[in-house]
């Protein structure tokens, strides 16, 4: 690779305003972000990288305090913003700067629609440009200043190749007759990101329900899990460290199952002597003040189950049949199954005892290019007679207008 001019560093409001003016008229802008969730309690965007033409830019939002001068460009659908795996970046930009980006090209989505199995940015850059990404900086503390030369180099190459990669991928998508598929997926991405609630740091008393290994615990043990969870969040916030770096979930569950008495807390894997000395009293106080937790987790407090783990055996059977159908269709069009159609959609459909074809046609994940491949096969599968008897599912009878619409199609 020929030598490159150093990236432009923007760390003042004046420089950001000047860069926004320089971007005016650009039709394509590559974008990436770096955050600090691995090192700090309250995650924040610490860098925004951009490439316009042959200029690589690294913006320091901790110094500029906002990205306001770039808002019009970011939210203008006629300016294409290129990301690799955009959804997390979109969530972070919305959370920290209230930016709702439109007009996207996602090089990871494009790669997967072309059937690529190695679709990480490092693998894609190696395939197309022979560039070997330096992964040592992936877990850097991006909030620390000053940034090292190695960090700046790593950050600039997250966007440097994306404009050229966009051209190459679009050409391949057009040749494969999948450019329309990609455009539909890019249009959906902002809505996908908007449906995901960003994690807000804080001692949410219901957050403990997401911890693995607590199913079936007694109300008393659950109460200790909750008390320890809240205490850990408070410690993490005070120390400005991710909660898992205070002590892990497995330690929390161990302490809840076998609470030490008095001051008998001892070091153990995941909780060293320094941790015992530093916040052992808070752990003991939490255990002593814990109250039993009765009942089930409130709605939304637990991660949704996947992979066919259903309480209803009929729903599980439908889910497995849908997975098999998806695999057949995905193989036929040369895509990985979850690229062809996500597990969440299969689970949603499997849980329904009845299916209406009009609902399938209007489902946000089944419109567009997926409609031709999935709607009719899914409808046939879910309404096929079971063992020669009654159909496994029939259209709802109460909505005549919807039934007429389905028959008209």
N, C-alpha and C positions, 0 to 999 in steps of 0.2 A: 504494500500500500504506500502511495506517495505521501510525503509529509503533509500534514494538515495544519492550517492556521489554528491557533488556540481558540477554544470556544469563547464566546462573548459572555461575560459574567454580568448579570444585572442584579444589583443589590441596593438600588435607591429608587425612590418613586419617580424621580426625574428620568432615570435611565429606562424605567419600565414604560413611561409615557412615550419616550422617544422610540422604543422598540415597537410599541403598538402602532405608531404612525408608519414605521418602516414596513410593518406587516400589511398595511392597508393595500388592498388590491391583490393580495396573495390568494390563490385558488386552492392551495393545498399546504397544510401545516402538519408536521409530525409532532406528536406530543407524548410525554411520559411524565410520571411523578415518582418521587421517592418519599416514603413516610418512615416513621420511627417506632412502629408498634413493638418491635423486638427489644427496644431499650427503655421505653418510657410508658408511664401509666396511661396518659391521655394521648392517644395517637394523633398526629398532625402531619400535614403535608410539609415537607422540609425543602424539597426542590421541585421545580417544574422545568423539564427539559423540552426544548423545541428545536426543530430544524425547518428552516424556510429557505428554499433554494440550496445554496452551498454554505449557508451560515448556520452553525450550531450555537444554541443559546442555552445558558443555564440560569434560571431565575431563582433567586433566594427569597421566597415569600415570608421567611422569618424576619427579613430586613425590610422588604417593601410593604409588608403588613396586609396587602390585598393584591388581587389580580384585576381590579376594576377596569383599568385601561384596556384590557383584553376581552372584556365581557362581550361586546358587540361581535367581535370576530369569533369567539368561542360559540356563541349562540346563533350565529348566522348559518342556516342550513346550506347555503350556497358555497360556503368555504369548507372544504373537506378536511376534517381533522383525522389524522392517521394514528392509531394506537396499535399496540400488540397486546391483546387481551384487555379490552377497554373497560369492562364492567367495574372492576375494583377502582380504577382511576376515576371513573365517573362518580362512583359513590363518594370517594374522598373529596373530589372537587365540589360536589354538591354540599357535603357536610361542612367543609371549611370556608367555602367562598360563595355558596349559594349559586353555583354555576350549573346550568342545565344545558349541556351541549347537544347540538343537533348537527347533522351532516357528518357522518362518521364513515371511516373505512377501518376495519379491524383485520390486521394481517394474520392473526391467529385464526380467526373465523374463516378467512379466505383459504388459509392453508388446510384447514380441516375439511372444508367443502371440496377441496381438490383431492381428498383421500389421504393426506399425509398423516403418518403415524407419529412422526417426530415433529411436533409443532411448537415447541418452546422457542423463544427468541434466539437463544444461542444456536440451536440446531438449524433453524431456518437461515440465519446469517451465515453459518458455515456452509450450508448447501448452496446458497445463491452467490455468495461473495468470497467464500474461503476465509472468512474472518473468524478467528478463535476468540470468543469472549472470555474475559477474565472474570471468573465467578467469585473471586475472593472477596469482592466488595459487596456482595449481595446483602449481607447482614450488617453492613456498616451502621454506625450511629449517625444518621444523616442530620441530626439536630446539632451535632458538635461543630464548632467553628474555631479555627479556619478549616475548610475542607482540604484534604490532601490532594496532591497531583493525581494520585491513583484513583481517588474517588471521582475527581472531575473527569478523568478519562473514561472511567466506567460509565458515568452518567451520560456523557455526550454520545457514546455509541449506542445507547438505548433508542436514540431517534435518528442518528446520522444516516443510516441506510434505509430508513423507512420510505422516504419518497420514491427512491428507485425500486424498492421492493414492491411498492404499490403498483407501479407500472407493469412489472413482470407478472405479478399475481393476477392482475386484471386481464392481461393478455391470455394467461392460461385459463382463467375462468370463462372468458369469451369463447376460447377454442373448445372448451369442454361443455359449452352451452349451459353454464351455471352462473353466469354473471347476474342474471335476474334473481337467482336464489340468493346470491351474496348481497345484492342491494336490499332485498327484503329483510335479511338478517341484520344488516347494518341499521336499517330504519327502526328495527325492534329494540336494539341495544339500549337506547336511553330509557325506554319504558321498563325493560328488564331491570336496569339499575335502580330506577325510581321505586320499584316494588320491594327493594331490599332495604330494610331499616339499618342504618349504620349503628355499630355498637357505640353506645354512649357510656363512657366510664362513670362509675359510681356504684355504691353499694346497693344494688337492686336486690331486695330480699327474696325475690323469686328466681334469681339467676342460678341458685344452687341446683335447681331441677335439671339443668343441662349437664351436670356432672355424671360421668359414666360410673357404673358400679353401685348405684344407690337403689336400684329397683328391688323391691321386696324388703327394704329395711323397716325396722319398727318405727313407730312415731317418735320414740325417744331418740333413736339414732338419727333419724331424719332431722330432728330438732338440733342435734349437735352439728350435723352437716351444715345446716342453714347458719347457725351461729358462727361456725368457723369460716364459712364462705364470706359472710359480711365482715368479720374481723380481718380476714386476709385482704379484702378489697380496701379497707381503711388503711391497713399497713402499707399496701402497695401504693395507694395515693400519696401517703405521707412521704414515702421513700422515692416517689416518682419512678417506680419500677413496674414492669408487667407483673400481674398477679402470679403467673406461673413461676416467676423468678423469686418470689417470696417462699413458697413451697407448693409442690405440685398437687394435683387432684388426688393422686393415690395416697399421699401423706394425709390429706384432709380426711379421706374416707377411713384410713387406718385409725386416726385419732378419734373419729366419731364411733367406730366400732369398739375400740379398746381405749377409752379415755384414761389418761394417766390420773392418778389421784394426787391431790395437793401439788407439791412442787417436784413431782417425780418425772416430769417430762425430760426425756433423754434424747441425745442426737440419734439420728437414724438416716438411712438413705433418703436423700431429698430434703433433709433438715439438719444442717450441720450445727456444731457447737456454737458458732457465731450467731446463727439464727435463734437458737434456744436462748442464748444470753440476751439477744437484742429484743425479741418480742415474745418470749416464753410466757411472760405474765399476761399478755393480751390473749394468748391462746388459752391459758388457764381460766381467765375471766370469762371468755366466750363459752367454754365448756360448762362452767359453773352456772352461767345464766341462761343456758339453752332451755327452751320449752318445747314439748312434743309438738310435732307437726302431723295433723290428721288430714285425711282426705287426699285428693288427687291434685296434680299440678294444674294451675290455671291455664286457660287456653293461651297458646302462644309461648308458654314458658319452656316447653320441651322441644328439642329439634324433631322434625318430622321423621318418621321411620321410612326407610327405603328397603330395597332388595326383597320385596315380597313378604316382610315380616308383619302379617296382618293377624288381628284377633279373629276375624271372620274367615273361616276356611274357604268359603265360596269366593270371597274377594281375592284371597291368595291364589286360588286356582285361576281366576280370570287374569290376574296379574302375570302369572307365569305363561299363560297362553298369549297374552299381549306381547310379552318379551320375545317369545319364539316368533311371533308374526313380525315384530320389528326387526329381528335378526335377519329373517328371510328377505324382507324388503331392503334393508340396509346393504346386505350382501349384493343384491341385484343392482343397486345404484352405486356401489363402490364406496360406501361411507361406513365409518364406525357407528355402531348402533345408537349411542347416545348423541351423536351429531345428527343422525337422522331424526331422532325424536327423544326427548329427555325422559328420564325415569319418573319425574314428578307428574307428567301427563299420564303415563301408564297407570300410576298409582291412583290418580284422581278418577280415571275411567273405571278402574277395577273396583273401586269402592262403591260405584253406583249400581244399584240393582236393576235399573232401567236405563236405556239409552235412546235418545232421539236423534235421528240423522241430522235434523236442522241444527241441533246443538253442536254436533261434531263439525258441521260445515262452518259454524260461527265461532268455534273455539279459537282463541287468539294464537295458540300454538299449532293449529292445524289449517290455518288459512294460507294463501299463497302457494308456493311450490309444494309444500307438504300435502296440500289438499288432494292433488292428483294421485299421490302415492299411498296415502294412509286412510282417507275418510271412508271410502267404500270397503276396503278390506277389514278395517276395524268394525264398521257397522255390521258386516256379514258375520264376523266372528262373534260379536256380542249379542247378536239376535239369532244365531243358529240354534236349531233344536238340540237339546241335550239328550243323547241316547234315544233319539227318535220320538221324544215326547214333545212337551210344550217348549216354545222358544225360551231361551235363557233370559231374554229381556225383550220388552215390547215398548213402543213409544207411549209416552204419557198421553192420556185421553183428555185431560182437562183444558188443553190449549189448542183449540181447533184452528186458530189462525196460524199457529206455528206448524201444525200438521199440514195445512194447505200449502204453506211456503215450502215445506220439505218435498211434497209431492210435485209442486211446480218445477222444482229443480231437477 
